[in-house]
Amino acid sequence: MGFSGSILTAHKSLLQRLNPSEISFIESSSSKQNPKTSINAGGRNFVSFTIAAMKEEEVNRCQIQNWYPKFKSLTIKTKFLKLPESFINYLSDDSGPFLLPDSVTHEDAMPNRVHNFEEEDDFQVSEGSDDEAETPLNLPSFPELETEIKESIETLGGTVLPKLNWSAPKDAAWISPSQNLSCTCFNEIALLFRSSDSLVHDLCNAYDSCSDKVSSRPESFYLALRKWYPSLKPEMEFRCFVKSNELVGICQREVTTFYPILLNEKDLIKGLIEEFFDDNIRLEFESENYAFDVYVTKERRVKLIDFNTWCGSTLPLMYTWEELEKIHGECDELELRIVESRRSVLPGLKTAVPYDYLDVSSGSGWDQVFKKAEEELRNEVA
């Protein structure tokens, strides 16, 4: 699905410390309860740790349509539409050409990038030429869904951020005219969803890490339309990790950039998030182990953004799942980790597939490569 490539390239400053010809990934077990990945780097083997698999009910609790009603007052205003199976089939179908739906409201997803009439003249085929005009394609159409989406977008102020049950199409932002996830019409949403590989998780792989897996997909898919706030600052979003109902770690959500403002506000932000968790989340969310994302406003109020599973497809960002498993909430002091200098920025993978989609298991091979490279870098600096 989408435009993702198959070539992976990693951050040069890290991987140049390993001989690329000596890095190989060996899948050693297909058991869901014991996912392991081995890496051979320079003749040395590194085997990932194992984390107990999740339950389906834990994954289901993190679907936005399930947690939103209870936490509605704490999060961003959102409208939900149950998606017809015909639209799910459209998103999943890779057998034909990439087609956007025929819009009944005549709202184009990319009017300025596609409709250049001067260039269109170059592609006109004269009648009777060797290159006969192709038969017009039968475009998919979802008029009822498009009308419902249009009405919902209008009630949310005219611009929304779309997502499915769990995931947003973050990897497809590059194709949007706005270069982000903001959408103003149905076809912009369809363009992002049809171009995204991240949404494959929701469509096909949501329960792959579950020890009691009986479902291949959720019973129903929902489109969540979240009110768009262009003024939100990426440095004020944080990921929080909860183990045995204790907040065991907090870190910066956007780890590819150094934000100096966080250095002075680190302790304040940690206190605000701790208080928010104790007052609003700890006794209300049913799972014992999970992650959640929050945003701290300029008024120093904490807003809930999302709930995520413990491990599985959730990125630990500035932690590792191994160290999070070892933290004891009642005994260890809570830490808020931020990027404290430009040298501490965590690189992303330079690929059409987003980091979130590639690092989908606790035994990520790339995670082990990066940890080894970072260890060698620390030794060199020391």
Disulfide bonds with the S-S distance in Angstrom:
none
